[in-house]
Amino acid sequence: MAASARRAVFRQPSVVPGFGLAFGFTLIYLTLLVLLPLAGLLLRASGIGWSEFVAIALDARTLAAMRLTFGASFAAATINAVFGLLLAWVLVRYRFPGRRFVDAAIDLPFALPTAVAGLTLAALYSRAGWVGQYATPFGLKIAYTPLGVVVALTFVSLPFMVRTVQPVIEEIDREYEEAAATLGATRFQTITRVILPSLIPAILTGYALAFARAIGEYGSVIFIAGNQPYVSEIVPLLIVFRLEEYNYAGATAIATLMLAASFAMLLVVNLIQAWSRRRFGHGA
């Protein structure tokens, strides 16, 4: 009886017409755009000897670029986790003149060409720029330094945090905050015990998206970083340099290393997300 019921359920037509065709097209599309390029990269990397691969990976210039790329991406994602959350909260909970303009401006990094963003940031944060001229007297140099890389990555990854957290904040009923207040909870207790547990999964998701976006950024960084080897050179730019030198083995090895490191970091973040959903699922 149970087996026949399961077969009857299995034979029911899908809610979405043409599911088989759509699913097949999805697999083909994903294979052509994502899986085949990655497979080609790994196949090309497999042709490099292990000793040569290790030598390229442990090269001082490669390690310096890796430290800057992942360190700056981590810093940018962390900054956006704090201020992006605050910005999303203000946009949802408050009404003020120019709110729609601020809300639309958050999506500007999506529409703005990265090269334009890089040129604009370099002009603003250079020593003679509108912002950089006020930092120079304090001995703080932003443009053409690793700090400039952090600024550029923070700019391009901000929308991922705000747009991920914003819908979740909209779903939080104010009655929970009012109930906590009537029970004698302070504002700090309400934030840490009522609001944040509901937002942690969304914060971690936005953090992962911002981190992944920052790792692969190229256009906006090269104009403000200074691109000095061992100092302000990011991994995507180093790969381009290796290709310009016709050092395809070096470019392939660095790209494979970058791919493995990115997958590892995203896997760790996804595991944290899964834990947070199990831990705070009832509070969401």
Secondary structure, DSSP 4 states (H G I P E B T S, - for coil): -HHHHHHHHHHSPPSSTTHHHHHHHHHHHHIIIIIHHHHHHHHHHHTS-HHHHHHHHT-HHHHHHHHHHHHHHHHHHHHHHHHHHHHHHHHHH---TTHHHHHHHTTHHHHS-HHHHHHHHHHHHSTTSTTHHHHGGGT---TTSHHHHHHHHHHHHHHHHHHHHHHHHHHS-HHHHHHHHHTT--HHHHIIIIIHHHHHHHHHHHHHHHHHHHHT--HHHHTTS---TTTT--HHHHHHHHHHTT-HHHHHHHHHHHHHHHHHHHHHHHHHHHHHHHHHGGG-
